[in-house]
Amino acid sequence: MKSSQSFFNENQFYITPSDMIEFLYCKRYIYYMKCLGIDQNEEKRFKVMMGREIHKKRGEQNKNYLPKKIGSIGKMIGVNLVSEKYGIRGSADEVHTLFDGTMAPLDYKFATYDERLFKTYKNQLVMYAIMIEETFGKKVHKGFLVYCREENRLVEVCVTEEDKDNVCLYIEEYRKIMDGYYPEATKQKSKCLDCCYKNICIKI
């Protein structure tokens, strides 16, 4: 990852991986939700509620289980992470120490894999990687996703230095929106069909 001075100061807010998922799905979503403060009523969304229940149960089950297939020799559950340098924070479902001395985040998803990796999911893992490296001083070269709607299918995700640099650029753009910049609408109009802001977005 390219070295740079911190662009986060005490008067700014922390960005979470969940914030980044919303941002990468549609940048206007963040504008309406965070910049204008318009509630998205996420408590009513089925997948959100199911996802939270799965994370709660995972924290209570198999606390001592180490998945050998990923080379885990130790793990932490529900790990609070932060990067003061980049102004990001979040809680990883699991953080594993691997046999080669590196570390890796593991996240559970209430979703199916369908032989493709969503950009939003990957960049969430990359954010965890950045925070793990700053918090624990260990390198992160990969992360893992568990797809709970596909019999807990485990998918390995490569994390490169370029991935980390790209996420840092996303963080800068996110803060630009929070300063009042109105971003372009998503080019994937199918995303608008189930969006709670679609009526507002159409009018502006």
Disulfide bonds with the S-S distance in Angstrom:
none
